[in-house]
Amino acid sequence: MGHIAELVRAAAPPMHPGGRPVVAAVAAGAALLRLLTGRGALLGAAATAATAVFFREPRRVPPPRTGVVLAPADGTVATVSAVLPPPELDLPPVPAPRVSVFLSLLDVHVQRIPVDGRVRAVEYRPGTFLSADLDKASEDNERNALLIQTADGVRVGVLQIAGLLARRIVCDVQPGAEVAAGETYGLIRFGSRVDTYLPPGARPLVAVGQRTIGGETVLAELPGGQAG
């Protein structure tokens, strides 16, 4: 039995702590419905299981490469373009490469650190809840900005952006924290988008429509030809 339990634990990814209150609320609602009506046990169990799956945090193995930026999220590449970074990232006010990844309701919704380094800034900004696949979502929607500086002084920015259904952004790191590429650092509850702002001279390695795996897909090469 112990071996079977280990196999089940290995096959079923753990849940991000930020999802536990939501799963508990769904389970409690299902139990109350069953108590009051005597029905809905199967539907309640399915809803609870589906919510738990949404908040899954699967183990990821970063590739053994240096000088690259990893995808901070699972999803589909929505845009690859050069744009001015948002002011909260405190990056030079010149166009820089940005890769936007759209997360559907079926995608893993935890976010991961894209590069090894130190967190220089974390800034949350309230906003609207436009559909995350719209370009205006990067400017108008509720969002949380994370700025990371590598040991070589290169700065990479990541924006967690709430979508049409999202109403809560979770960020578990603080300024000054040492972080490693591939580590989980946050969560967006329900449909959303994650933008990665690369330094000038970085070379994106993904195309619009491509699927990304957070913490594993190589998003771009940093300037200086240091990838290896």
C-alpha positions in Angstrom: 0.0 0.0 0.0 2.9 2.4 0.8 4.3 1.9 -2.7 0.9 2.5 -4.3 0.5 5.7 -2.2 3.9 6.9 -3.4 2.9 6.3 -7.1 -0.3 8.2 -6.6 1.6 11.2 -5.0 4.1 11.1 -7.9 1.4 11.1 -10.5 -0.8 13.8 -8.9 0.9 17.2 -8.7 0.7 19.1 -5.5 -1.6 22.1 -5.1 -0.4 25.7 -4.7 -1.2 27.0 -1.2 -3.0 30.0 -2.7 -5.6 27.6 -4.1 -6.4 25.8 -0.8 -9.0 28.3 0.5 -10.8 28.2 -2.8 -10.9 24.5 -2.9 -12.1 24.4 0.7 -14.9 26.8 -0.1 -16.1 24.8 -3.1 -16.0 21.6 -1.0 -17.9 23.3 1.8 -20.5 24.6 -0.6 -20.9 21.2 -2.1 -21.3 19.6 1.3 -23.9 22.2 2.3 -25.9 21.6 -0.9 -25.8 17.8 -0.2 -27.0 18.4 3.3 -29.9 20.7 2.4 -31.1 18.9 -0.7 -29.8 15.3 -0.4 -28.5 15.7 -4.0 -25.5 17.0 -5.9 -22.9 14.7 -4.3 -21.4 13.7 -7.7 -21.5 17.2 -9.0 -20.0 18.6 -5.9 -17.2 16.1 -5.9 -16.5 16.9 -9.6 -16.5 20.6 -8.9 -14.1 20.2 -6.0 -11.8 18.0 -8.0 -11.8 20.3 -11.0 -10.9 23.3 -8.7 -8.1 21.3 -7.1 -6.7 20.4 -10.6 -6.8 24.1 -11.6 -4.5 25.1 -8.7 -2.0 22.3 -9.4 1.7 23.0 -9.1 3.5 20.3 -11.1 7.2 19.7 -10.7 9.4 21.2 -13.5 13.0 20.7 -14.4 14.8 23.7 -15.8 17.1 23.0 -18.8 20.9 23.0 -18.0 21.5 26.2 -20.0 23.0 29.6 -19.0 22.3 33.0 -20.5 18.7 32.3 -21.2 15.2 33.3 -20.0 12.7 30.6 -19.2 9.0 30.9 -19.7 7.3 32.1 -16.5 4.0 30.4 -17.3 2.3 27.6 -19.1 0.2 28.8 -22.0 0.2 30.0 -25.6 2.5 32.8 -26.9 0.1 35.6 -27.7 2.6 38.3 -28.8 6.3 38.8 -29.5 7.1 42.4 -30.0 9.2 45.4 -29.0 7.4 47.8 -26.7 8.0 50.4 -24.0 8.1 48.6 -20.6 5.6 49.7 -18.0 6.8 52.4 -15.6 6.6 50.2 -12.5 9.4 48.0 -13.8 11.8 51.0 -13.7 13.5 49.8 -16.9 15.0 52.2 -19.5 12.2 53.9 -21.4 13.1 52.5 -24.8 11.4 49.7 -26.8 12.5 46.3 -25.6 11.4 42.7 -26.5 8.2 41.5 -24.8 6.8 38.0 -24.9 3.2 37.6 -23.7 1.8 34.2 -22.7 -2.0 33.7 -22.5 -3.2 31.2 -19.9 -6.5 29.5 -20.6 -8.7 28.0 -17.8 -7.1 24.6 -18.6 -3.5 25.7 -18.2 -1.4 25.5 -15.0 -1.8 28.9 -13.3 1.3 29.2 -11.1 4.1 31.5 -12.3 7.8 30.7 -12.2 11.0 32.7 -12.0 12.5 33.1 -15.5 16.2 33.7 -14.5 18.6 33.3 -11.6 19.1 36.5 -9.7 17.9 38.9 -7.0 14.4 40.5 -6.9 14.9 44.2 -7.2 11.2 45.3 -7.0 7.7 44.0 -6.6 4.8 46.4 -7.3 1.1 45.6 -7.4 -1.3 47.9 -9.4 -5.1 47.6 -9.4 -7.0 47.9 -12.6 -9.8 46.6 -14.8 -10.5 43.0 -15.9 -10.4 43.0 -19.7 -10.0 39.8 -21.5 -6.3 38.8 -21.0 -5.8 38.1 -24.7 -6.3 41.9 -25.6 -3.1 43.9 -25.9 -4.7 46.7 -23.7 -4.8 44.2 -20.8 -1.0 44.8 -20.3 -1.7 48.5 -19.5 -5.3 48.5 -18.0 -5.8 45.3 -16.1 -5.0 44.5 -12.5 -1.3 43.4 -12.5 1.7 42.7 -10.4 5.2 43.5 -11.6 8.4 41.7 -10.7 11.9 42.9 -11.6 14.8 40.5 -11.3 18.5 41.3 -11.8 21.0 38.6 -12.7 24.5 38.3 -11.3 25.7 40.0 -14.5 23.5 43.0 -14.0 20.9 42.2 -16.6 17.3 43.0 -15.7 14.3 41.0 -16.6 10.7 42.1 -15.8 7.6 39.8 -15.4 4.0 41.0 -15.2 1.2 38.9 -13.8 -1.9 40.2 -15.4 -5.4 39.4 -14.3 -7.9 38.4 -17.0 -11.7 38.5 -17.5 -12.4 36.0 -14.7 -9.3 36.5 -12.5 -9.8 38.4 -9.3 -6.7 37.7 -7.3 -3.0 37.8 -8.0 -0.7 36.1 -5.5 3.0 36.9 -5.4 5.2 35.1 -2.8 8.5 36.9 -3.1 9.8 40.2 -1.8 12.4 42.7 -2.9 15.9 41.5 -2.0 15.1 37.8 -2.3 17.5 35.5 -4.1 15.6 33.4 -6.7 16.4 30.6 -9.1 15.0 30.0 -12.5 12.1 27.6 -12.5 11.0 28.3 -8.9 7.3 29.0 -8.3 6.8 32.5 -7.1 3.1 33.3 -7.7 -0.4 32.4 -8.9 -3.2 34.1 -10.8 -6.6 32.7 -10.1 -8.4 31.8 -13.3 -7.8 33.1 -16.9 -4.9 35.4 -17.2 -1.7 36.5 -18.9 2.0 36.8 -18.1 4.3 39.3 -19.9 8.1 39.0 -19.9 10.1 42.1 -20.6 13.5 41.3 -21.9 16.6 43.6 -22.0 17.4 45.3 -25.3 19.5 42.9 -27.4 17.8 39.8 -26.1 16.8 37.3 -28.8 13.3 35.7 -28.4 13.2 32.0 -29.3 9.5 31.5 -29.4 6.8 32.3 -31.9 3.2 33.4 -31.7 0.9 30.4 -31.2 3.7 28.3 -29.6 2.9 26.4 -26.4 5.2 27.1 -23.4 5.9 25.1 -20.3 6.7 27.3 -17.3 10.1 26.7 -15.9 11.2 24.6 -18.9 10.6 26.3 -22.2 13.5 28.6 -23.2 11.8 31.9 -24.0 14.9 33.9 -25.1 18.6 34.3 -25.1 20.1 37.2 -23.1 22.3 39.7 -24.9 26.0 39.0 -25.0 25.9 35.5 -26.5 26.3 33.9 -23.2 23.8 31.1 -23.7 25.2 27.6 -23.2 
